[in-house]
Amino acid sequence: MRFVTGWLEPKSGRLVAIDQDVIEQAAGYCQKSFSATEAGGLLMGLRRGQSIEIKWLTIPRETDKRQRFGFVREIIGHAAAAVAKWRETGSLADYVGEWHTHPEEHPTPSGIDLSEWSRQSMERTDGWPLFFLIVGTAGFYGALCQGGVVFPMTPIEFAT
């Protein structure tokens, strides 16, 4: 039996389901040592109404700027990987958000994170929400963002 990590937005009931493989890949970049730098990438998946199923992610590229307390994703390599996945899936894979790490056990978004998430969601012309995942050393933080508003989500787990 496979377990999928899910996130529920309590007020609206919107759900984000993340495949175990995606969680394991992202968790592989958690910053457990003092020399570890932040990492991140894009999240790709399928939209099902207002819910999202995350099935793929991009991993850090050599061109990304990674520091202990900062990460800047360079779009070129990540965009190419996203387009390749989109083609591979017959146009089904969609950009649904982003992930990155924080050097703390139970991560919380920084002011920069919240500002950036809000900006990115306001730039969407299709109105779709975006999901943002922060990987800590002992847990995760997830939020849905739509129209500039950040909706913190509650983690859940279920079997498939």
Order of alpha helices (4+ residues) and beta strands (2+ residues): beta-beta-alpha-beta-beta-beta-beta-alpha-beta-alpha-beta-beta-beta-beta
